[in-house]
């Protein structure tokens, strides 16, 4: 799986790992959405590979590898909600649901807002697509575990599920922590 701007770094201490995570947070794509002025517009995956080498093992050199995936998924928002009905719209802002005026092109400020709105819709669609692929994989794994469904798991449906496939099935332990804002129950 090729993902743009992915970097692999070697760290030898907990402090180095914390600094690396902070650098990743600084580069995370953030932006405005329908509910928040500053919201995550991308998923973040921090893979920690712990490798233990035992060169003095009686049966020869032994290497053990453990991969810890720490994943922060971007939230999903609906795109059908009228922009005017959101908290973020201000008087005079670009509104895609207004009829086009006949007075000429949009001002540079409104044109920029229109471009940002279109980018936000595209990002939201990509976020929903990858979250849906993750849900499909988890559902198929649950059905396969109970013997109810097809043993095929659609890991290849998104980059996210391909990266996380070793952590979702097989010989692994998976812990999922969800944080849900009660004010946004319609979105979750």
N, C-alpha and C positions, 0 to 999 in steps of 0.2 A: 504494500500500500504506500503510495507516494503522497505525502502531505507537505505543502509548502511551509518553509520557515521552521521546520522541526530541527532541533539541535540535540545532540547527544554529548553530555559532559560527564567527566569522571570526577567524583567527589570522594573524599576520604574521611570526612568528619560530619557530624550533625550540623555544625555551624555552616559549613559549605553547602549542605543541602538546603538549609533555611534561606541562605542568600540566593541560591539558584531559584527557589520557589518564588521569592520576592521579585526577582528579575522577570520571571514568567508572568507574574501578576501585573507588572508594569506594562507588559506588552499585550496584555489581553485586550480584545476589541470590546470597547464599551460604547454605549450610545443611548439615545433617548428612545423610549417606546411609549405606548399608549398610556401607561400608568406611572412611569418613573422617568425622571430627568437623566439619571445615570443607571443604566442596566446593562447586564452582560449580553453581548450580541454574538457570543461564540462559546463553544464548549472548551473546557480545559482538561487535559489529561497529563498527569505527572506520573511517569513510569519510573519506579525505583527498582533497579536490578541489584540484588545482593548476591555476590558470588563468593563462595568459600572454597578455597583450594587446600587440600590436605596432601602435601607431597610425601608425607611419611606413612601413608596408609599401608597396612600389611599387604594388600592385594595390588598395590601400585598407586599412582597418582589418582586422586579422587577430586572431582569438582562438583559442587552442588550450586544450583542457581534457583533463586526465588525472585519472582517479579511481583511487586506491589503496585497496583494501579490506583491512583487517587484521582477521582473524576469529579469535576464540577460542571454539571450540565446547565446550559443556558435555559432560562424559562421559556415557555411557549405562550404566546399571546394570540388571540384570535385576530384575524385580519378583516373580519366582516363588521366589526364594531364601527359605527360612524365616528369619524374623527372629531366632529363637533361635540359628541357626547362624552369625550374623554376629559380628564382633568387637565391635560397638557395644552389644550387648544387655548389660544389667546385671541382677543379681538384683533383682526387684521392679519392673522396668520393664514398660510395657505391651507385651503380645505378642498380635498379632491372631490367632495360631493357637491360643491357649488357649481352652478352652470358657468361655462366659460363666458367671460365678458367680451363685448365687441369693441372694446377700447384699445386693442392692440396687445402686444406681448406682455407677459408678466414682468414686474420689476425684478431687478437682480436678486433682491432679498427673497421675494416670493418664488422665484425660479430655484434658488438654492434650497428653500424649504420643500419645494416639490421634488427635487432630486433626492433630498434626504428621506422624504416620505417613501419614494419608490425604492430606495435602497433598504429602508427598514422593512418594507413588505417582502422584498427578496430575501433578506436575512431571516425574517420570521418563517418564511416558507422552507428555507433550508434547515432551520432549527427543528421545525415540526416534522420534516421528512426523516431526519436522523433519529429523533425521539420515537417516531412511529416504527422505524426499523428495529430499534432497541426493544420496544414493547413486543414486536412480533417474535424476536429471538427469545425473550423471556417466556412468552406464552408457549412457544413450541418446546422449549426446554421443560416447562412444567408439564405439558401434555405428554412428552416423551418419558418423563420421570414416572408418571402415573400409568404409562402404557396406553394412553388414550389416542395418541396422535401419531403422525408420520415422524419417523426419527430424524428427518431432514431439518436442520436448523439454518435459517437464511442469514448467516453471518455476512455474506458478501453483498448485502443490500445497501450498506453504507460504510464509509471509512471508520466511523465510530465503532460499529459492531465488529468490523474486521480486527481493529486494534484490541478490542476488549474480549474477543472470542476465547482466548485461553483462560480468562477470568470468569467467564459466564458458565461454561460447561466443564466437562472433564474433571480432573482431580484438583479441585480448588475450593477455597472458602470465599464466599462473597457476602459482603455486608453492604446494605443500601440504607442510607440515611436521607430522609426527605425533610426539607424545611419548606413549609407552606405558610404563606401569609394569609391569615383568615379573611382579610379584607379583599382578597383576590380569588375567592372560592369559585367564581365563574370561569376563571382562566385555567384552573388546575385540574 
